[in-house]
Amino acid sequence: MKVCFITAFEVNYKALKAVFPSVNSLEDIGCFIRKPVNVEDLVKHIEGELR
């Protein structure tokens, strides 16, 4: 299952490491989207994950 995370708040890296111990930065997560996001960017992220 693929998941895209969408957040409007600062990323809490301590909490992120608790859930994903191998993650060192947001780039390590395939689909992490920060708001505000426009529809075109959202579609691009989702299509990228489906490939």
Backbone as a chain_set.jsonl record, in Angstrom:
{"seq": "MKVCFITAFEVNYKALKAVFPSVNSLEDIGCFIRKPVNVEDLVKHIEGELR", "coords": {"N": [[0.84, -1.154, 0.0], [0.569, 2.175, -0.831], [1.222, 5.395, 0.51], [0.421, 8.812, 0.906], [1.499, 11.585, 2.662], [0.014, 14.455, 4.0], [0.454, 17.62, 5.258], [-0.126, 20.506, 7.293], [1.319, 21.694, 9.15], [4.384, 22.391, 10.992], [6.915, 19.97, 10.655], [7.34, 17.44, 12.943], [10.165, 16.132, 13.702], [11.073, 14.319, 15.606], [8.796, 12.808, 16.271], [8.313, 11.783, 13.734], [10.58, 10.157, 13.367], [10.02, 8.263, 15.306], [7.909, 6.854, 14.205], [8.901, 6.141, 11.692], [11.74, 4.774, 11.767], [13.989, 4.568, 10.045], [14.074, 6.87, 8.566], [15.698, 9.81, 7.657], [15.282, 12.323, 6.687], [12.761, 14.428, 5.147], [12.924, 13.86, 2.462], [13.419, 11.188, 2.364], [10.998, 10.026, 2.55], [8.621, 8.967, 0.31], [6.255, 10.335, -0.582], [5.431, 13.137, 0.574], [3.634, 15.83, 1.357], [3.384, 19.277, 1.706], [1.077, 21.677, 2.877], [0.246, 24.974, 1.734], [-1.138, 23.365, -1.123], [-1.499, 23.086, -4.606], [-3.978, 21.822, -6.888], [-2.863, 20.695, -9.218], [-0.21, 20.077, -8.429], [-0.749, 18.235, -6.406], [-1.972, 16.142, -7.847], [0.222, 15.459, -9.454], [2.052, 14.481, -7.535], [0.635, 12.218, -6.593], [0.283, 10.713, -8.959], [2.964, 10.192, -9.454], [3.592, 8.476, -7.35], [2.06, 6.279, -8.02], [3.332, 5.109, -10.109]], "CA": [[0.0, 0.0, 0.0], [1.307, 3.437, -0.874], [0.584, 6.436, 1.313], [0.924, 10.18, 0.801], [1.244, 12.377, 3.856], [-0.244, 15.871, 3.751], [0.474, 18.324, 6.531], [-0.169, 21.972, 7.254], [2.083, 22.144, 10.297], [5.797, 22.045, 11.036], [7.146, 18.546, 10.822], [7.973, 17.064, 14.199], [11.083, 15.078, 13.294], [11.152, 13.301, 16.663], [7.637, 11.941, 16.066], [8.517, 11.111, 12.457], [11.562, 9.096, 13.606], [9.377, 7.215, 16.099], [7.071, 6.067, 13.297], [9.76, 5.661, 10.603], [13.1, 4.858, 12.307], [15.03, 4.67, 9.021], [13.951, 8.15, 7.877], [16.6, 10.868, 8.118], [14.744, 13.604, 6.242], [11.505, 14.284, 4.396], [13.217, 13.304, 1.149], [13.404, 9.734, 2.504], [9.606, 9.607, 2.425], [8.296, 9.146, -1.097], [5.166, 11.262, -0.895], [5.156, 13.988, 1.726], [3.16, 17.074, 0.749], [3.081, 20.342, 2.656], [0.077, 22.653, 2.448], [-0.812, 24.841, 0.72], [-0.791, 22.643, -2.346], [-2.54, 23.252, -5.614], [-4.49, 20.547, -7.396], [-1.925, 20.137, -10.188], [0.893, 19.473, -7.685], [-1.285, 17.068, -5.716], [-2.129, 15.095, -8.861], [1.568, 15.062, -9.858], [2.586, 13.631, -6.467], [-0.088, 10.951, -6.557], [0.645, 9.963, -10.165], [4.345, 9.731, -9.268], [3.573, 7.329, -6.439], [1.391, 5.145, -8.658], [4.211, 4.519, -11.153]], "C": [[0.899, 1.235, 0.0], [0.506, 4.5, -0.152], [1.233, 7.769, 1.003], [0.53, 10.919, 2.067], [1.04, 13.826, 3.447], [-0.321, 16.559, 5.103], [0.432, 19.829, 6.324], [0.702, 22.552, 8.352], [3.55, 21.813, 10.131], [5.927, 20.549, 11.252], [7.872, 18.324, 12.143], [8.87, 15.863, 13.896], [11.211, 13.976, 14.343], [9.995, 12.307, 16.511], [7.781, 11.143, 14.77], [9.497, 9.949, 12.619], [10.96, 7.952, 14.415], [8.548, 6.29, 15.21], [7.905, 5.405, 12.201], [11.215, 5.763, 11.04], [14.197, 5.041, 11.259], [15.034, 6.01, 8.288], [14.899, 9.181, 8.502], [16.113, 12.255, 7.727], [13.451, 13.356, 5.477], [11.733, 13.682, 3.02], [13.226, 11.768, 1.175], [11.988, 9.168, 2.41], [9.164, 9.937, 1.011], [7.265, 10.212, -1.386], [4.776, 12.022, 0.369], [4.853, 15.372, 1.186], [2.841, 18.077, 1.839], [2.044, 21.283, 2.051], [0.699, 24.037, 2.498], [-0.283, 24.12, -0.521], [-1.903, 22.882, -3.351], [-2.876, 21.894, -6.207], [-3.499, 19.905, -8.366], [-0.751, 19.447, -9.486], [0.437, 18.21, -6.952], [-1.418, 15.886, -6.674], [-0.757, 14.572, -9.285], [2.199, 14.138, -8.808], [1.939, 12.249, -6.481], [0.245, 10.103, -7.784], [2.062, 9.414, -10.053], [4.41, 8.516, -8.367], [2.958, 6.096, -7.066], [2.251, 4.47, -9.727], [5.067, 3.447, -10.573]], "O": [[1.87, 1.311, 0.752], [-0.725, 4.51, -0.193], [2.452, 7.853, 0.852], [-0.626, 10.884, 2.489], [1.802, 14.364, 2.643], [-1.068, 16.136, 5.986], [0.897, 20.348, 5.31], [0.815, 23.772, 8.475], [3.925, 21.049, 9.242], [5.124, 19.944, 11.962], [8.896, 18.951, 12.415], [8.403, 14.726, 13.838], [11.435, 12.817, 13.994], [10.201, 11.098, 16.612], [7.416, 9.969, 14.714], [9.272, 8.872, 12.068], [11.344, 6.797, 14.234], [8.496, 5.082, 15.442], [7.655, 4.26, 11.824], [11.874, 6.751, 10.716], [15.24, 5.618, 11.565], [15.918, 6.255, 7.467], [14.897, 9.391, 9.715], [16.481, 13.247, 8.356], [13.093, 12.212, 5.197], [10.83, 13.056, 2.463], [13.061, 11.125, 0.139], [11.808, 7.966, 2.213], [9.319, 11.073, 0.563], [7.405, 10.936, -2.371], [3.904, 11.597, 1.127], [5.73, 16.02, 0.615], [2.116, 17.769, 2.785], [2.117, 21.639, 0.875], [1.633, 24.239, 3.274], [0.879, 24.268, -0.898], [-3.085, 22.883, -3.008], [-2.128, 20.931, -6.037], [-3.315, 18.688, -8.337], [-0.34, 18.36, -9.891], [1.175, 17.226, -6.893], [-1.024, 14.767, -6.349], [-0.588, 13.365, -9.458], [2.809, 13.127, -9.158], [2.628, 11.233, -6.391], [0.466, 8.899, -7.659], [2.336, 8.301, -10.504], [5.212, 7.613, -8.605], [3.298, 4.976, -6.686], [1.924, 3.378, -10.191], [5.865, 2.839, -11.286]]}, "num_chains": 1, "name": "protein.A"}
